[in-house]
Amino acid sequence: MQFKTSFLKASSFFTFAICLFLFTSCGDKAAATDTKTAEVKSEIKEKAKSAVPFFKLSLAQWSLHRALEANELDNLDFPAKAKSMGFEGVEWVAHFFTDKATDKAYLQQMKDSTDAAGVKNLLIMVDGKGDLASSDKSERDKAVLTHHDWVDAAKFLGCHSIRVNLFGDKDPEQWHKSAVDGLGRLTKYGASQGINVIVENHGGLSSDSEKLVAVIKEINMPNCGTLPDFGNFCVARKGGDNWKGECINEYDKYLGTKQMMPYAKAVSAKSYNFDETGQETKIDFAKMLTIVRGFKYDGFIGVEYEGDVLSEEEGIKATRDLLIAEAMKM
Protein backbone atom coordinates (compact mmCIF):
# COMPACT_ATOMS: atom_id res chain seq x y z
CA MET A 1 0.00 0.00 0.00
CA GLN A 2 2.85 2.34 0.81
CA PHE A 3 4.47 1.56 -2.58
CA LYS A 4 1.17 2.19 -4.36
CA THR A 5 0.76 5.51 -2.58
CA SER A 6 4.30 6.54 -3.42
CA PHE A 7 3.81 5.49 -7.05
CA LEU A 8 0.60 7.48 -7.33
CA LYS A 9 2.30 10.54 -5.85
CA ALA A 10 5.19 10.16 -8.25
CA SER A 11 2.83 9.71 -11.20
CA SER A 12 0.86 12.76 -10.21
CA PHE A 13 4.01 14.83 -9.95
CA PHE A 14 5.22 13.57 -13.33
CA THR A 15 1.88 14.35 -14.93
CA PHE A 16 1.92 17.83 -13.37
CA ALA A 17 5.45 18.41 -14.65
CA ILE A 18 4.49 17.40 -18.19
CA CYS A 19 1.45 19.68 -18.11
CA LEU A 20 3.53 22.54 -16.77
CA PHE A 21 6.11 22.01 -19.51
CA LEU A 22 3.47 21.90 -22.22
CA PHE A 23 1.71 24.98 -20.85
CA THR A 24 4.94 26.93 -20.62
CA SER A 25 6.03 25.82 -24.08
CA CYS A 26 2.69 26.72 -25.63
CA GLY A 27 2.70 30.00 -23.74
CA ASP A 28 6.15 30.84 -25.11
CA LYS A 29 5.01 29.95 -28.62
CA ALA A 30 1.85 32.04 -28.20
CA ALA A 31 3.89 34.95 -26.88
CA ALA A 32 6.32 34.62 -29.77
CA THR A 33 3.41 34.52 -32.22
CA ASP A 34 1.86 37.60 -30.61
CA THR A 35 5.20 39.41 -30.83
CA LYS A 36 5.61 38.48 -34.48
CA THR A 37 2.04 39.57 -35.25
CA ALA A 38 2.68 42.90 -33.51
CA GLU A 39 5.86 43.36 -35.56
CA VAL A 40 4.04 42.61 -38.81
CA LYS A 41 1.23 45.02 -37.89
CA SER A 42 3.77 47.68 -37.03
CA GLU A 43 5.54 47.14 -40.37
CA ILE A 44 2.25 47.39 -42.25
CA LYS A 45 1.40 50.56 -40.35
CA GLU A 46 4.75 52.11 -41.21
CA LYS A 47 4.32 51.18 -44.87
CA ALA A 48 0.86 52.72 -44.83
CA LYS A 49 2.33 55.91 -43.39
CA SER A 50 4.95 56.02 -46.10
CA ALA A 51 2.22 55.59 -48.72
CA VAL A 52 0.71 58.94 -47.74
CA PRO A 53 2.08 61.96 -49.67
CA PHE A 54 4.08 64.46 -47.63
CA PHE A 55 1.61 67.15 -48.69
CA LYS A 56 -2.14 67.71 -48.77
CA LEU A 57 -3.95 68.52 -52.01
CA SER A 58 -5.90 71.66 -52.79
CA LEU A 59 -7.54 72.87 -55.99
CA ALA A 60 -6.88 76.29 -57.47
CA GLN A 61 -10.15 77.73 -58.77
CA TRP A 62 -8.44 78.93 -61.94
CA SER A 63 -8.26 75.28 -63.05
CA LEU A 64 -12.00 75.56 -63.73
CA HIS A 65 -11.99 79.08 -65.16
CA ARG A 66 -13.55 78.08 -68.49
CA ALA A 67 -16.50 76.39 -66.79
CA LEU A 68 -16.92 79.32 -64.40
CA GLU A 69 -16.73 81.95 -67.13
CA ALA A 70 -19.24 80.02 -69.26
CA ASN A 71 -21.61 79.81 -66.26
CA GLU A 72 -21.40 76.03 -66.38
CA LEU A 73 -20.22 76.12 -62.77
CA ASP A 74 -21.32 78.60 -60.12
CA ASN A 75 -18.73 80.11 -57.80
CA LEU A 76 -20.60 78.74 -54.77
CA ASP A 77 -20.48 75.21 -56.20
CA PHE A 78 -16.69 75.21 -56.48
CA PRO A 79 -16.02 73.62 -53.05
CA ALA A 80 -18.34 70.67 -53.74
CA LYS A 81 -16.70 70.20 -57.14
CA ALA A 82 -13.26 70.19 -55.55
CA LYS A 83 -14.35 67.68 -52.93
CA SER A 84 -15.80 65.36 -55.56
CA MET A 85 -12.34 65.15 -57.15
CA GLY A 86 -10.60 64.31 -53.91
CA PHE A 87 -9.29 67.69 -52.72
CA GLU A 88 -9.10 68.77 -49.09
CA GLY A 89 -8.64 72.50 -49.63
CA VAL A 90 -9.68 75.25 -52.05
CA GLU A 91 -7.88 78.31 -53.38
CA TRP A 92 -10.34 80.98 -54.46
CA VAL A 93 -9.76 83.47 -57.29
CA ALA A 94 -11.06 86.98 -56.66
CA HIS A 95 -12.01 87.32 -60.34
CA PHE A 96 -15.00 85.01 -59.79
CA PHE A 97 -16.52 87.10 -56.99
CA THR A 98 -14.84 90.37 -57.82
CA ASP A 99 -17.57 92.66 -56.39
CA LYS A 100 -18.17 90.60 -53.24
CA ALA A 101 -15.09 91.37 -51.13
CA THR A 102 -17.12 93.42 -48.65
CA ASP A 103 -20.43 91.54 -49.06
CA LYS A 104 -20.56 89.61 -45.78
CA ALA A 105 -23.79 87.84 -46.73
CA TYR A 106 -22.23 86.43 -49.88
CA LEU A 107 -18.96 85.58 -48.14
CA GLN A 108 -21.01 83.67 -45.56
CA GLN A 109 -22.55 81.66 -48.40
CA MET A 110 -19.04 80.83 -49.61
CA LYS A 111 -18.06 79.79 -46.13
CA ASP A 112 -21.18 77.67 -45.79
CA SER A 113 -20.43 75.99 -49.11
CA THR A 114 -16.96 74.92 -47.97
CA ASP A 115 -18.29 73.73 -44.62
CA ALA A 116 -20.97 71.68 -46.36
CA ALA A 117 -18.42 70.14 -48.72
CA GLY A 118 -15.96 69.41 -45.94
CA VAL A 119 -13.06 71.30 -47.48
CA LYS A 120 -10.83 74.04 -46.11
CA ASN A 121 -10.56 77.64 -47.33
CA LEU A 122 -6.86 78.31 -47.83
CA LEU A 123 -6.30 81.52 -49.74
CA ILE A 124 -7.66 84.05 -52.20
CA MET A 125 -5.71 84.79 -55.38
CA VAL A 126 -6.16 88.51 -56.00
CA ASP A 127 -5.72 89.93 -59.50
CA GLY A 128 -6.66 93.19 -61.15
CA LYS A 129 -7.00 95.18 -57.91
CA GLY A 130 -4.22 97.68 -58.51
CA ASP A 131 -0.46 97.46 -58.90
CA LEU A 132 1.31 97.19 -55.56
CA ALA A 133 4.68 97.76 -57.27
CA SER A 134 3.67 100.71 -59.46
CA SER A 135 6.30 103.45 -59.69
CA ASP A 136 3.43 105.94 -59.21
CA LYS A 137 2.92 106.32 -55.45
CA SER A 138 -0.71 107.38 -55.81
CA GLU A 139 -1.40 104.15 -57.71
CA ARG A 140 0.40 102.13 -55.04
CA ASP A 141 -1.59 103.86 -52.31
CA LYS A 142 -4.84 103.02 -54.05
CA ALA A 143 -3.76 99.42 -54.63
CA VAL A 144 -2.82 98.93 -50.98
CA LEU A 145 -6.20 100.21 -49.79
CA THR A 146 -8.11 98.10 -52.34
CA HIS A 147 -6.25 94.99 -51.20
CA HIS A 148 -7.30 95.70 -47.60
CA ASP A 149 -10.79 94.52 -48.53
CA TRP A 150 -9.39 91.20 -49.74
CA VAL A 151 -7.37 90.74 -46.57
CA ASP A 152 -10.61 91.22 -44.64
CA ALA A 153 -12.45 88.79 -46.92
CA ALA A 154 -9.74 86.17 -46.42
CA LYS A 155 -10.01 86.57 -42.66
CA PHE A 156 -13.81 86.19 -42.80
CA LEU A 157 -13.51 83.00 -44.85
CA GLY A 158 -10.88 81.52 -42.54
CA CYS A 159 -8.07 81.59 -45.13
CA HIS A 160 -4.44 81.89 -44.10
CA SER A 161 -3.33 84.14 -47.00
CA ILE A 162 -4.07 86.33 -49.96
CA ARG A 163 -1.89 85.92 -53.03
CA VAL A 164 -0.95 89.20 -54.71
CA ASN A 165 1.02 90.33 -57.76
CA LEU A 166 4.07 92.55 -58.10
CA PHE A 167 4.16 93.73 -61.70
CA GLY A 168 5.30 97.34 -61.65
CA ASP A 169 8.21 98.94 -63.44
CA LYS A 170 10.54 97.15 -65.86
CA ASP A 171 13.55 98.81 -64.25
CA PRO A 172 14.82 96.43 -61.53
CA GLU A 173 15.98 99.16 -59.14
CA GLN A 174 12.73 101.13 -59.33
CA TRP A 175 10.67 97.92 -59.17
CA HIS A 176 12.44 96.78 -56.01
CA LYS A 177 11.89 100.10 -54.26
CA SER A 178 8.22 100.30 -55.22
CA ALA A 179 7.55 96.64 -54.39
CA VAL A 180 9.07 96.94 -50.93
CA ASP A 181 6.88 99.97 -50.24
CA GLY A 182 3.56 98.67 -51.60
CA LEU A 183 3.90 95.07 -50.46
CA GLY A 184 5.40 96.13 -47.15
CA ARG A 185 2.50 98.38 -46.24
CA LEU A 186 -0.06 95.76 -47.23
CA THR A 187 1.83 93.13 -45.25
CA LYS A 188 1.60 95.30 -42.12
CA TYR A 189 -2.16 95.49 -42.55
CA GLY A 190 -2.27 91.75 -43.14
CA ALA A 191 -0.37 91.20 -39.89
CA SER A 192 -2.97 93.23 -38.00
CA GLN A 193 -5.64 90.84 -39.29
CA GLY A 194 -3.64 87.63 -38.91
CA ILE A 195 -3.39 87.11 -42.67
CA ASN A 196 -0.30 86.29 -44.74
CA VAL A 197 0.41 88.29 -47.87
CA ILE A 198 2.19 86.06 -50.37
CA VAL A 199 3.61 86.75 -53.82
CA GLU A 200 3.56 84.36 -56.76
CA ASN A 201 6.07 84.34 -59.57
CA HIS A 202 3.45 85.71 -61.93
CA GLY A 203 5.12 87.53 -64.78
CA GLY A 204 7.50 90.44 -65.15
CA LEU A 205 10.21 90.89 -62.54
CA SER A 206 8.17 88.90 -60.01
CA SER A 207 9.17 85.83 -62.04
CA ASP A 208 12.84 86.58 -61.40
CA SER A 209 12.99 84.71 -58.10
CA GLU A 210 16.26 86.23 -56.99
CA LYS A 211 14.78 89.71 -57.25
CA LEU A 212 11.49 88.66 -55.68
CA VAL A 213 13.23 87.07 -52.70
CA ALA A 214 15.28 90.26 -52.22
CA VAL A 215 12.00 92.15 -51.75
CA ILE A 216 10.67 89.58 -49.27
CA LYS A 217 13.92 89.69 -47.31
CA GLU A 218 13.92 93.48 -47.07
CA ILE A 219 10.33 93.59 -45.82
CA ASN A 220 11.36 90.97 -43.27
CA MET A 221 7.96 90.18 -41.75
CA PRO A 222 6.83 86.65 -40.83
CA ASN A 223 3.52 86.99 -42.68
CA CYS A 224 5.21 88.11 -45.92
CA GLY A 225 6.04 85.13 -48.11
CA THR A 226 5.90 83.45 -51.47
CA LEU A 227 3.74 81.09 -53.49
CA PRO A 228 6.09 79.22 -55.81
CA ASP A 229 4.32 78.26 -59.04
CA PHE A 230 5.93 75.46 -61.06
CA GLY A 231 5.27 77.16 -64.37
CA ASN A 232 5.15 80.99 -64.26
CA PHE A 233 8.79 81.90 -64.78
CA CYS A 234 8.60 84.10 -67.88
CA VAL A 235 10.27 87.40 -67.00
CA ALA A 236 9.83 89.12 -70.39
CA ARG A 237 7.77 88.61 -73.54
CA LYS A 238 7.85 90.11 -77.00
CA GLY A 239 5.86 93.34 -76.91
CA GLY A 240 6.35 93.81 -73.18
CA ASP A 241 3.03 92.31 -72.03
CA ASN A 242 3.02 90.11 -68.92
CA TRP A 243 0.90 87.38 -70.55
CA LYS A 244 0.64 87.79 -74.31
CA GLY A 245 3.46 87.12 -76.73
CA GLU A 246 6.39 84.78 -76.98
CA CYS A 247 8.56 84.45 -73.88
CA ILE A 248 12.03 85.83 -74.59
CA ASN A 249 13.46 85.62 -71.07
CA GLU A 250 12.55 82.67 -68.86
CA TYR A 251 14.01 82.17 -65.40
CA ASP A 252 15.17 78.67 -64.50
CA LYS A 253 12.04 77.16 -62.97
CA TYR A 254 13.88 74.70 -60.72
CA LEU A 255 16.33 77.28 -59.41
CA GLY A 256 13.45 79.72 -58.97
CA THR A 257 11.37 77.27 -56.96
CA LYS A 258 14.39 76.45 -54.80
CA GLN A 259 14.99 80.13 -54.08
CA MET A 260 11.35 80.79 -53.18
CA MET A 261 10.73 77.73 -51.00
CA PRO A 262 12.27 79.10 -47.76
CA TYR A 263 9.48 81.72 -47.75
CA ALA A 264 6.68 79.56 -49.16
CA LYS A 265 3.32 79.46 -47.41
CA ALA A 266 1.66 77.66 -50.32
CA VAL A 267 2.83 75.86 -53.48
CA SER A 268 1.14 75.77 -56.89
CA ALA A 269 1.59 72.74 -59.14
CA LYS A 270 1.04 74.31 -62.54
CA SER A 271 0.42 71.91 -65.41
CA TYR A 272 -0.21 72.27 -69.11
CA ASN A 273 -0.25 69.01 -71.04
CA PHE A 274 0.72 65.37 -70.52
CA ASP A 275 2.42 62.64 -72.53
CA GLU A 276 1.20 59.06 -72.97
CA THR A 277 2.87 58.01 -69.70
CA GLY A 278 1.08 60.69 -67.67
CA GLN A 279 4.13 62.93 -67.30
CA GLU A 280 3.82 66.71 -67.67
CA THR A 281 5.45 67.75 -70.95
CA LYS A 282 7.09 70.99 -69.77
CA ILE A 283 7.77 70.44 -66.05
CA ASP A 284 9.61 67.64 -64.27
CA PHE A 285 7.21 67.03 -61.37
CA ALA A 286 9.56 64.57 -59.67
CA LYS A 287 12.31 67.20 -59.61
CA MET A 288 9.91 69.87 -58.35
CA LEU A 289 8.59 67.67 -55.55
CA THR A 290 12.14 66.76 -54.52
CA ILE A 291 12.89 70.48 -54.15
CA VAL A 292 9.67 71.14 -52.23
CA ARG A 293 10.20 68.21 -49.87
CA GLY A 294 13.81 69.19 -49.33
CA PHE A 295 12.59 72.28 -47.48
CA LYS A 296 10.46 70.14 -45.11
CA TYR A 297 7.28 71.54 -46.64
CA ASP A 298 4.22 69.54 -45.59
CA GLY A 299 1.39 71.94 -46.32
CA PHE A 300 -1.01 72.04 -49.27
CA ILE A 301 0.06 71.81 -52.90
CA GLY A 302 -2.52 73.36 -55.18
CA VAL A 303 -3.37 71.84 -58.54
CA GLU A 304 -3.59 74.52 -61.25
CA TYR A 305 -4.24 73.05 -64.67
CA GLU A 306 -3.96 75.40 -67.67
CA GLY A 307 -3.77 72.96 -70.56
CA ASP A 308 -5.70 72.99 -73.80
CA VAL A 309 -5.72 69.30 -74.80
CA LEU A 310 -7.50 67.61 -71.92
CA SER A 311 -10.75 68.97 -70.54
CA GLU A 312 -10.50 70.94 -67.31
CA GLU A 313 -11.64 68.02 -65.18
CA GLU A 314 -9.38 65.54 -66.99
CA GLY A 315 -6.42 67.89 -66.65
CA ILE A 316 -7.09 68.43 -62.95
CA LYS A 317 -7.21 64.67 -62.34
CA ALA A 318 -4.09 64.06 -64.41
CA THR A 319 -2.18 66.66 -62.37
CA ARG A 320 -3.51 65.27 -59.10
CA ASP A 321 -2.58 61.71 -60.06
CA LEU A 322 0.90 62.71 -61.21
CA LEU A 323 1.61 64.48 -57.92
CA ILE A 324 0.52 61.45 -55.93
CA ALA A 325 2.38 58.99 -58.16
CA GLU A 326 5.66 60.91 -57.91
CA ALA A 327 5.28 61.37 -54.15
CA MET A 328 4.83 57.61 -53.73
CA LYS A 329 8.24 57.04 -55.33
CA MET A 330 10.01 59.26 -52.82
C-alpha positions in Angstrom: 0.0 0.0 0.0 2.9 2.3 0.8 4.5 1.6 -2.6 1.2 2.2 -4.4 0.8 5.5 -2.6 4.3 6.5 -3.4 3.8 5.5 -7.0 0.6 7.5 -7.3 2.3 10.5 -5.9 5.2 10.2 -8.3 2.8 9.7 -11.2 0.9 12.8 -10.2 4.0 14.8 -10.0 5.2 13.6 -13.3 1.9 14.4 -14.9 1.9 17.8 -13.4 5.5 18.4 -14.6 4.5 17.4 -18.2 1.5 19.7 -18.1 3.5 22.5 -16.8 6.1 22.0 -19.5 3.5 21.9 -22.2 1.7 25.0 -20.8 4.9 26.9 -20.6 6.0 25.8 -24.1 2.7 26.7 -25.6 2.7 30.0 -23.7 6.1 30.8 -25.1 5.0 29.9 -28.6 1.9 32.0 -28.2 3.9 34.9 -26.9 6.3 34.6 -29.8 3.4 34.5 -32.2 1.9 37.6 -30.6 5.2 39.4 -30.8 5.6 38.5 -34.5 2.0 39.6 -35.2 2.7 42.9 -33.5 5.9 43.4 -35.6 4.0 42.6 -38.8 1.2 45.0 -37.9 3.8 47.7 -37.0 5.5 47.1 -40.4 2.3 47.4 -42.3 1.4 50.6 -40.3 4.7 52.1 -41.2 4.3 51.2 -44.9 0.9 52.7 -44.8 2.3 55.9 -43.4 5.0 56.0 -46.1 2.2 55.6 -48.7 0.7 58.9 -47.7 2.1 62.0 -49.7 4.1 64.5 -47.6 1.6 67.1 -48.7 -2.1 67.7 -48.8 -4.0 68.5 -52.0 -5.9 71.7 -52.8 -7.5 72.9 -56.0 -6.9 76.3 -57.5 -10.1 77.7 -58.8 -8.4 78.9 -61.9 -8.3 75.3 -63.0 -12.0 75.6 -63.7 -12.0 79.1 -65.2 -13.6 78.1 -68.5 -16.5 76.4 -66.8 -16.9 79.3 -64.4 -16.7 82.0 -67.1 -19.2 80.0 -69.3 -21.6 79.8 -66.3 -21.4 76.0 -66.4 -20.2 76.1 -62.8 -21.3 78.6 -60.1 -18.7 80.1 -57.8 -20.6 78.7 -54.8 -20.5 75.2 -56.2 -16.7 75.2 -56.5 -16.0 73.6 -53.1 -18.3 70.7 -53.7 -16.7 70.2 -57.1 -13.3 70.2 -55.6 -14.3 67.7 -52.9 -15.8 65.4 -55.6 -12.3 65.2 -57.2 -10.6 64.3 -53.9 -9.3 67.7 -52.7 -9.1 68.8 -49.1 -8.6 72.5 -49.6 -9.7 75.2 -52.0 -7.9 78.3 -53.4 -10.3 81.0 -54.5 -9.8 83.5 -57.3 -11.1 87.0 -56.7 -12.0 87.3 -60.3 -15.0 85.0 -59.8 -16.5 87.1 -57.0 -14.8 90.4 -57.8 -17.6 92.7 -56.4 -18.2 90.6 -53.2 -15.1 91.4 -51.1 -17.1 93.4 -48.6 -20.4 91.5 -49.1 -20.6 89.6 -45.8 -23.8 87.8 -46.7 -22.2 86.4 -49.9 -19.0 85.6 -48.1 -21.0 83.7 -45.6 -22.6 81.7 -48.4 -19.0 80.8 -49.6 -18.1 79.8 -46.1 -21.2 77.7 -45.8 -20.4 76.0 -49.1 -17.0 74.9 -48.0 -18.3 73.7 -44.6 -21.0 71.7 -46.4 -18.4 70.1 -48.7 -16.0 69.4 -45.9 -13.1 71.3 -47.5 -10.8 74.0 -46.1 -10.6 77.6 -47.3 -6.9 78.3 -47.8 -6.3 81.5 -49.7 -7.7 84.1 -52.2 -5.7 84.8 -55.4 -6.2 88.5 -56.0 -5.7 89.9 -59.5 -6.7 93.2 -61.1 -7.0 95.2 -57.9 -4.2 97.7 -58.5 -0.5 97.5 -58.9 1.3 97.2 -55.6 4.7 97.8 -57.3 3.7 100.7 -59.5 6.3 103.5 -59.7 3.4 105.9 -59.2 2.9 106.3 -55.4 -0.7 107.4 -55.8 -1.4 104.2 -57.7 0.4 102.1 -55.0 -1.6 103.9 -52.3 -4.8 103.0 -54.0 -3.8 99.4 -54.6 -2.8 98.9 -51.0 -6.2 100.2 -49.8 -8.1 98.1 -52.3 -6.3 95.0 -51.2 -7.3 95.7 -47.6 -10.8 94.5 -48.5 -9.4 91.2 -49.7 -7.4 90.7 -46.6 -10.6 91.2 -44.6 -12.5 88.8 -46.9 -9.7 86.2 -46.4 -10.0 86.6 -42.7 -13.8 86.2 -42.8 -13.5 83.0 -44.8 -10.9 81.5 -42.5 -8.1 81.6 -45.1 -4.4 81.9 -44.1 -3.3 84.1 -47.0 -4.1 86.3 -50.0 -1.9 85.9 -53.0 -0.9 89.2 -54.7 1.0 90.3 -57.8 4.1 92.6 -58.1 4.2 93.7 -61.7 5.3 97.3 -61.6 8.2 98.9 -63.4 10.5 97.2 -65.9 13.6 98.8 -64.3 14.8 96.4 -61.5 16.0 99.2 -59.1 12.7 101.1 -59.3 10.7 97.9 -59.2 12.4 96.8 -56.0 11.9 100.1 -54.3 8.2 100.3 -55.2 7.6 96.6 -54.4 9.1 96.9 -50.9 6.9 100.0 -50.2 3.6 98.7 -51.6 3.9 95.1 -50.5 5.4 96.1 -47.2 2.5 98.4 -46.2 -0.1 95.8 -47.2 1.8 93.1 -45.2 1.6 95.3 -42.1 -2.2 95.5 -42.5 -2.3 91.7 -43.1 -0.4 91.2 -39.9 -3.0 93.2 -38.0 -5.6 90.8 -39.3 -3.6 87.6 -38.9 -3.4 87.1 -42.7 -0.3 86.3 -44.7 0.4 88.3 -47.9 2.2 86.1 -50.4 3.6 86.7 -53.8 3.6 84.4 -56.8 6.1 84.3 -59.6 3.5 85.7 -61.9 5.1 87.5 -64.8 7.5 90.4 -65.2 10.2 90.9 -62.5 8.2 88.9 -60.0 9.2 85.8 -62.0 12.8 86.6 -61.4 13.0 84.7 -58.1 16.3 86.2 -57.0 14.8 89.7 -57.3 11.5 88.7 -55.7 13.2 87.1 -52.7 15.3 90.3 -52.2 12.0 92.1 -51.8 10.7 89.6 -49.3 13.9 89.7 -47.3 13.9 93.5 -47.1 10.3 93.6 -45.8 11.4 91.0 -43.3 8.0 90.2 -41.8 6.8 86.6 -40.8 3.5 87.0 -42.7 5.2 88.1 -45.9 6.0 85.1 -48.1 5.9 83.5 -51.5 3.7 81.1 -53.5 6.1 79.2 -55.8 4.3 78.3 -59.0 5.9 75.5 -61.1 5.3 77.2 -64.4 5.2 81.0 -64.3 8.8 81.9 -64.8 8.6 84.1 -67.9 10.3 87.4 -67.0 9.8 89.1 -70.4 7.8 88.6 -73.5 7.8 90.1 -77.0 5.9 93.3 -76.9 6.3 93.8 -73.2 3.0 92.3 -72.0 3.0 90.1 -68.9 0.9 87.4 -70.5 0.6 87.8 -74.3 3.5 87.1 -76.7 6.4 84.8 -77.0 8.6 84.4 -73.9 12.0 85.8 -74.6 13.5 85.6 -71.1 12.5 82.7 -68.9 14.0 82.2 -65.4 15.2 78.7 -64.5 12.0 77.2 -63.0 13.9 74.7 -60.7 16.3 77.3 -59.4 13.5 79.7 -59.0 11.4 77.3 -57.0 14.4 76.4 -54.8 15.0 80.1 -54.1 11.3 80.8 -53.2 10.7 77.7 -51.0 12.3 79.1 -47.8 9.5 81.7 -47.7 6.7 79.6 -49.2 3.3 79.5 -47.4 1.7 77.7 -50.3 2.8 75.9 -53.5 1.1 75.8 -56.9 1.6 72.7 -59.1 1.0 74.3 -62.5 0.4 71.9 -65.4 -0.2 72.3 -69.1 -0.2 69.0 -71.0 0.7 65.4 -70.5 2.4 62.6 -72.5 1.2 59.1 -73.0 2.9 58.0 -69.7 1.1 60.7 -67.7 4.1 62.9 -67.3 3.8 66.7 -67.7 5.4 67.7 -70.9 7.1 71.0 -69.8 7.8 70.4 -66.1 9.6 67.6 -64.3 7.2 67.0 -61.4 9.6 64.6 -59.7 12.3 67.2 -59.6 9.9 69.9 -58.3 8.6 67.7 -55.6 12.1 66.8 -54.5 12.9 70.5 -54.2 9.7 71.1 -52.2 10.2 68.2 -49.9 13.8 69.2 -49.3 12.6 72.3 -47.5 10.5 70.1 -45.1 7.3 71.5 -46.6 4.2 69.5 -45.6 1.4 71.9 -46.3 -1.0 72.0 -49.3 0.1 71.8 -52.9 -2.5 73.4 -55.2 -3.4 71.8 -58.5 -3.6 74.5 -61.3 -4.2 73.1 -64.7 -4.0 75.4 -67.7 -3.8 73.0 -70.6 -5.7 73.0 -73.8 -5.7 69.3 -74.8 -7.5 67.6 -71.9 -10.8 69.0 -70.5 -10.5 70.9 -67.3 -11.6 68.0 -65.2 -9.4 65.5 -67.0 -6.4 67.9 -66.6 -7.1 68.4 -62.9 -7.2 64.7 -62.3 -4.1 64.1 -64.4 -2.2 66.7 -62.4 -3.5 65.3 -59.1 -2.6 61.7 -60.1 0.9 62.7 -61.2 1.6 64.5 -57.9 0.5 61.5 -55.9 2.4 59.0 -58.2 5.7 60.9 -57.9 5.3 61.4 -54.2 4.8 57.6 -53.7 8.2 57.0 -55.3 10.0 59.3 -52.8 
